[in-house]
């Protein structure tokens, strides 16, 4: 499902104009990205959490140049679904 599909589905279910839904969805995504960029996690009860995970420094190989490189410690965004979200998906997939 793409962002356009989500906008169409919300518009169809609520009767709200697609352009308004699109602006709302984009504003939500911008808010989540901005919050994570500032180092704050986003918690949506019953849905899940957008969190920042710390990746430790590690050694890697550049096989084309046969060099050892150090990948520094860094942070990456991640999504952790809520338990209710996980169980709902498992139940629906199991039925199909």
N, C-alpha and C positions, 0 to 999 in steps of 0.2 A: 504494500500500500504506500503510495506516495503522498506528499503534502497536498497535492491537488485532489487526490482521492479523499483525504481526510476533510478538506474544505468542502467538497461536494457532499459528503456524507453528513457533516454537521449542518450544512445549509438545508439539505433535504429534510433532516429530522427536526430542525427547529423553525424553519421558515424564514430564517435570517438571510439577507442578501449575501451572495458569495464574496463580494469585495470586503464587506464588514467582517465576515468570518476569516478571510485571508489575513486582514490587518491584525485581527485578534490573535490568530495562531502565530503570526510572525512576531508580534509583540511578546507573546509568551516565550517563544524560543529565544528572543533577544534578552529577555529578562533572566532566563535560566543561564544563558551563556555569560552574561555580565556578572551574575552572582558567582558563578564558578571561577571566572577570571579574577574576581576579587578575593578568592579563597573561601567563599561561603558555600556550604552544601545547600541543596534544595530538597525539602521533604514534602511529599504529597501523600497524606494519609490514605491508605487503601489502594494506592497506585504504585508508589515506589519512591526511591531517592536518587537524585542526581548528585553524585559525590566525586570528590577529588581523591585519586589514589596516588600514593607516592611510589615511584619506581626507583629502586636502589641503583647505585652505580654498578656497572658491570663491564667485564672485558669481552670483547667480540673480535672476530676475525674478518678482515677484508681479503677474501680469497683471491680476488683478481690481482692484487698487489702483494699478497702474502705478508700482510702487516697485522699486528695486533693493535686494536684501537680501544680506547676507554670511552664508554658511553656514560656521560655524567648522570647523576641523580636528577630525576625530573618528575613532573606531576602530569597525570592524564585524567580526563573526565571519564566517568563510568556511571552506569545505571544499575541500581540494585532494586529489583522488583519486590513489592510487598508480598507477604505470605499469601494473602487472599488473592492477589493477582496471579501468583504462581499456581495455586490450586484451581482457580477458575480456568486458566489456560490448559492445565493438565486434564481437567474433566472434559472440556470441549474437544480437545484433540483426541482424547480417548474414544469419544462417541463417534468421531468421523472415521 
